[in-house]
């Protein structure tokens, strides 16, 4: 299973400062990702080496943010003070995940500032909202060279994730072994009062950075 990206959610009034802070910590500037009209959100992204990226996301003042599960999840995390919303795994075919979860995926899209319409399918937000340790799944509907992880802006890579939760539950949800659920990414299980993605460790040119 491949890590696609990690998502950091904040309130609208903290959006720009958070983008600047994380960019400074990782030694590279984010780019405007655009608006998610179906979810009532917008993001800035930082493509990293290794085929992953960091997303900083906030809600829009739009009814979709109250209706869509993703908008609801972002709003709830922002109301809690902001922080890591979750981790996202990519699959080549989302149909087996749909069959396992018993529902169809939601189609998403956003128009980049250059006009390109980025499209994908995603599923698992409902489970994430109920149990924040869980990831959600994404299948890209655009060529690899158009995905947010294309064209890394830095040599920084994601080295590992620290997750508060139950390794066996996540392994069952992913269908992957508990001792190594992600390809090329170390997962450390930590004890915490609240389940979820606690920290992300990055390897940068200046040394390891944990956020």
Secondary structure, 3 states (H helix, E strand, C coil): CEEEEEEEECCHHHHHHHHHHHHHHHCCCCEEEEEECCCCEEEEEEECCCCCEEEEEEECCCCHHHHCHHHHHHHHHHHCCCEEEEEEEECCCCHHHHHHHCCCCEEEEEECCCCCEEEEEEECHHHHHHCCCCCEEEEECCCHHHCCCCCCCCCCEEEEEEEECCHHHHHHHHCCCCCCCCCCCEEEEECCCCCEEEEEEEEECCEEEEC
